[in-house]
Amino acid sequence: MNLEQLQDKLKQLDEKHWVKKKALIERYAKLHSRYKVGDKFTDSKGTIIIDHIWYYFGKPYNFRYSGRVLNKDGSERKRPLNRVASLLDEVRS
């Protein structure tokens, strides 16, 4: 085995490890999210009904929610519009 082969094998191990680590973190994140699918989430841009939750692996790590945009009165729009919201931008009432 030469140096290139060693580096290739180490890279493959790192990739396998990352996939398992990411799956474990996502499972933990979904169990401990403050919001669930169907909840209303408000940020600086407005309110959405959450359709999908995932964990964002950027810096800093945080939850991302995608869903349908609501009107200011809390009703659904006539023309549905989807967008993504971040837990970091949450507005607490």
ABEGO torsion letter per residue (X at the ends): XBAAAAAAAAAAAAAAAAAAAAAAAAAAAAAABABBBGBBBBBAAEBBBBABBBBBABOBBBBBBBBBBBBAAGBBBABBBBBBBBAAABBBX
